[in-house]
Structures are given as structure tokens and as C-alpha cells.
């Protein structure tokens, strides 16, 4: 493991420890402390996935601009709070099983998610060593970002069960849900690091492009590695599903997806076309994020780690469908 990677992982652990200590300080009672810690410990951060990225992205952006990642730890903790609370709310909206909440029940799960989402990210930003007006502006940016994420989620819900979904709407939902969340965290870290408006906008764009690509990649993995596919069960119209349905309409095939297992979807011509298209979209977004990063003359070691984080989204070789070489 490179020294840069070791540093990022050490700071990631420091950020999650910071979040734990923060919850313990803020909780009004031992019972509330236990509930909220349970919420942020579910699916604890591991070596991959959005949780890791939501913590690492603010650290890396700040490091790219200043050479120092540590000052962004409160923003990284805010990303952790956002990720864990939104994951619980997502499970509610999608009707997914929630075995981690069997003993406590759905009421406490919803209470924990709304408490973490509504309070902790904003209070975490108040821990930054900045003048009050600057902190207030960062909190405003976080709130506006939350509105954009909510709009993306609303668009996603509006497409559910649609027999003729527009792939452009599905892409907009992915950009809104995850792209805007990543853009907001990147902008917060960039504003903490500098007052260069063009640079702040550029790093927000990197977050948005990478987050959008991540969401599409996640949707593909649900189809190609999950059995059963939660998105197909729930009627969710992700980009690959929307493209597949649109293709089926044009070829007068059955409107709704027929292949029921990952292996069947890999071998189905219509699915392979949808997969190939989505991989081209992922690649385009990742390439744009990397190009934008290069133009910012980022500082090491954060620059190399952020570039690798973006490059790590390039899909598995066996996901490439008709694009396989």
C-alpha cells in the first residue's frame, strides 16, 4: 500500500471515530446515544462503496488544493452522517428488508435516520475553525445540496413502475441523487480550502460527474451481481432498466424485463445493449472528472488518490457486454 493510500485510510478511520465521539457528545441520553450509534454503524465503512467515497472525497479535495487533508475531517464526518441516514431512508422508500432494525422496529429506524440527517451534518460543520459567517455559508451550501438530492430522489420515485420511462429522466435522477451529494461535499471541502470560485466550481463538477457515474455503476451491479435484483423487484427505473425498456419498445418485444437472473441478463441481447450503453456513459463521466482534475494542477498525494478513486469505477471486464474486446 502506498504512503498516500495509508494516509487516506488513516484519516478515513479518524473521521469515523470523530463522528462516533461527536454523537456521544451531542446525544441527550444514553438511550439516544445507543440508537444513533446503531444508525451510523450499520454497514460500517469498508474497502469500497459510496460510504468510503463520501468520507474520502472531502479529504482528497482539500488535500488536492492545500496539500493537507486533515482540516476537512468534520466535512468527511458530515458525509458519513449523510450516507448512513439516507441509506436508511432509501430502504424505506424502496421497501427493502431492514434486518438490522428487527429488534428496534421501523419507528426507531425512521427516528434515527431523520435525527442524524437533520442535525448532525450541520452541527459537524459548526466544528470547523472558521468565522461564523463562513460556517453559516457552508451550512447554506449543505442545505441547498440537500434540496437537489431530494429532487433527484423524487424524480427516481416518480419513474417507479413506469412502462415507458425516459432514459434521460433516469440519468437526471442518478445525477440528482448521488451526483449532487458528491458535488455538495466536494464544494464544501473546496470552499474550506480556498476562495477561488473557478476552482471551487471545478471540484464540485468532479464530485457531480463521479457521483453520477457511481450511481449508474451501482445500478448495473444490482442487475449483474444481485439475485434477485432489488431494482427489478421494486419497479425502480434506473438508467440500464430504462434503456432496456426503451429498446424493447423499439423492437416490439415485451415491455418489461424478462431475464430474471444475472446470468440470463448477461446473455440477453437487449440487456447487453443496455449494459454497453451505460458503461459508455460511466466512462464518459469518469473521463470528464479526470480531465477536470488534471486541469486544476492538484497537489500530491491527494491528487493521485482522487484520480485512482475516479478510475476505480471503470466497470468489471465481464460487464462490458458488446464492448468486450
N, C-alpha and C positions, 0 to 999 in steps of 0.2 A: 504494500500500500504506500502511495506517495506521501510525502510530508504534507502536501496540501490537502489530500483526502483525509489524512489523520486529523488535521486541524479542523476541517469542516465537521467531521463526525464528533469530535470532542465538543465543539461549540453547539452542535445539534443536541447532544446529551445535556449540555449546560442549559440550553433553552428549555428543554422539557423539565429539567429539575427546577429551573426558575419558575416555570408555570405551576408545578406542584407546590412549591413554597408560597407562591402568590395566592393560590386557592386556600391554603391553610391560614394565611394571614387575613384573608378577606371574609372567610366563611363566618356566619353569625352563630353557629353552634356546631358541636361535634357531629350531629346528625347531618347537617347540611354539608359539612366538610366531606363526610363519607360519600354522600350522594354525588357531589360534584366531582370528586376524585374518581369515582367509579365511571362517570361520564367521559372524562378525558383520558382514562386509562384503557378503555375498550379499544381493541385493535391497536395496541400501543405501537408507536413508530418502529418500523423495522428497516430493512435494507432497500425497500422500494415503495412505490405507490405515491399517491398525492400527499399523504401526511409528511413524508420525508421532504418533498418538494416545497410544501407550504412553510416549512421551518427553514429549509436551506436557502430558498430564493432570496429572502430579505438579507440574510447574512452575506450571500455571494454578491448581490447588487451593491451593498455598502462597501464590501471589500474591493470590488472592481473599480469603484470611484476613488476610495481613500486609501486602499491598501490594508485597512483594518476592518475586520468583520464583527468584532465583539460589541461595538456600540449598538448594533441592530438587534441584540438579543431580545429586548422587550417586544419588538415588532415580530420577531420569529415566534415568540410565545403567543402573540395575538393570532398569528397564522395557525398555530396549533389549536387554540381555542375555537377559531372559526371552523377548522376542519372537523374537529370532533363533534361540535354541536350540529353542524349542517349534515354530517353523516347520520345522526340520529333522526333529524327531521326528514331527510331523504328516505330513510327506511319507512317512516310513517306514510309519506306521500306515495311511495311505490308499493306499499303493502307487503314489504319484505319481512321474513321472520326476524324476530329480535330475541334470540335465546338468552342473550346477556342480561335481559331485563325481565326474565321469567319470574324471579323472586320478588322484584320490586314492583313490577307491573307497568303498564303503558302510561299511567298518570304521572308516575315519578320520572319516567324516561322523558316525557314531554316537558315536565317542570325543569329537569336538569338541563335539557337542551336549550330551552328559552332563557334560562338564567345565565348559562355560560355564554350564549350568543349575545344576549342583551347587555351584559355587564362587563365581562372580563376583557374583551379586546380593547374597549375604550379606556378602562381603568389601567390596563397594561401600558397603553401609550402615555398615560399621565406619569408613568415612572421614568420616562425619558428625561435626561438632564438638559432641558431646553426651556426657554422663556414661555410663560403661559400662553401668549398669543400664538407661538409656533405649535405648541401642543394642541391648542384648540383647532388650528388649521388642519393638523394631521387627523384629528378626530373627525373633522368635517369630511375629509377625503375618504376616510374609512366608511362613514355613513353613506356618502354618495355611491361608493363602490358597492355597498350592501344593497342599495336600491337597484343597481344594474344587475347584480347577481339574482335578486328576487325576480326581476323582469325576465331574465333568461330561464329561470325555473318555471315561471308562469307560462312562458311560451312552450316549454317542454310539456307541461301538463295539458295545455290546450291541444297538443297534437296527439295525445294518447287515444288509441283506438281508431284513429282516422284511417279510412281505407284508401285515401288518395293524398297522403302527406306530401308537401312540397319539400324536397331536399334542402332548398335554400333556407327554409324555416328551421329545419333540423340543425343546419350548420349555425344559424343565428342563435339557437338555443344553447348549443355547445359553447359558442363564443361568449354568450352571456353568463352561463352558469360557472364554468371553470376559467374561461379566458379572462373575464372581468375580475374574478377573485385574485388570480395571479397578477393581473395588471395593477390592482389596488395595492397589494403587498409590495410589488416592485417599486411603485411610485412612492409609497411611504418611506422605503429604505433610501431611495434616491434623493428625496427631499431632505431626509435627515443628513445625508452625506454632502449635499451641495445646494446651491441656489441657481444653477444653470438650467433654465427652462427647457432648452433643446435636449439636454442630456436626460433630464427627468422624463420628458416625453418619450425619448428613445427607450429607456429602460422599462417604462410602462408598456410600450409596444412589444418588447421582448417577452415580458410576462404574459401579455394577452395572446401573442402568437403561440408561445409554448404551451400555455394553458389550454388553448383551443385544440392544439394537436394532441395534448394528453387526453382530453375528453374523448376525442374520436378514437384514439388508440385503445382506451378503456372500453369503449363500446364494441370495438372489434373483438377484444379479448373475451367479452361476455358471450359473444356468438361462437367463438372458435375454441374456447378453453373451458367454458362453463356448461354443465349439463345437469339440470336444464338451464336454458338461457333465461335469466330473470327479466330481461327486457322483452323477450317474446311472450313470456307468461303474463307480464303486466300490461302488454299492449303499448309499450313505450316506442315512440317513433324516432329512434336515433338516426344518425346520418346513414350508416350502412343499411339499416332496415328500410328507411325511406327511399334510398336509391334502388334497393332491390324491388320494392313495391312498384315504383315508377317504371322500372324496366319490365316488370311483369305486365303492367298495363299496356305498354307499347307493343309487347309481343303476344297480347291476348292470352296470356297464361293466367293461372289462378292469382287472384289479387293478393292474398295473404301468404306469407311464407309457408312452404310445405315441408322443407327439410327440417327434421326435428332434432338431429344430433349434430355436434360439431363436425364429425367426420362426413356426414351427409352434406353439410353446408360447404365444406371444403371441396367436395367433388361435384357440386351442382354448378352448372354453367352460369346461371343467373346470379347466384351468390358470389361466384368467383369474379364476375364483372363488378359487382358492388364492392367487393373487398379490394380489388385492384384500384378502383376509383378512390376509395377512402385512403388507401396507402399513398396515392399521389397527392391527396390533399394534406395528409400528415407531413409528407416530405416537403411540400411547398411551404407550409407554416414553419417547420423547423429550419429550413434553409434561410427563410427570411429572418428568423430570430438570430441565427448565427451571423448572418451578414450585418444586421444592425449592431450586434455586439462587437464585431470586428471594427466597425467604423467609430466606436467610442474609445478606442485605444485603452482598453481596460487593463488594470494592474493585476499582476500575479501575486499569490497563487489563485486568487478567486476567479480570474479570467478563465484559466484552464478548467477549473472545476465547473463553472457555469456552462462553458462550451460543451463539456462532457455530459452534463445533466441534460442539455438540449439534445445532443447527439444520441443519448441513450434511448430516445423514443423511437428511433428507426425500427420498424416492426421486425418480428421474427422472420427468418427466411421462408418458413412454411406458411406465412400469412400472405405472401405476395401474389397468390393466385396466378393469373395470366401474366404477371410481370416477372415470374421466376425466370432466372437465366439457366 
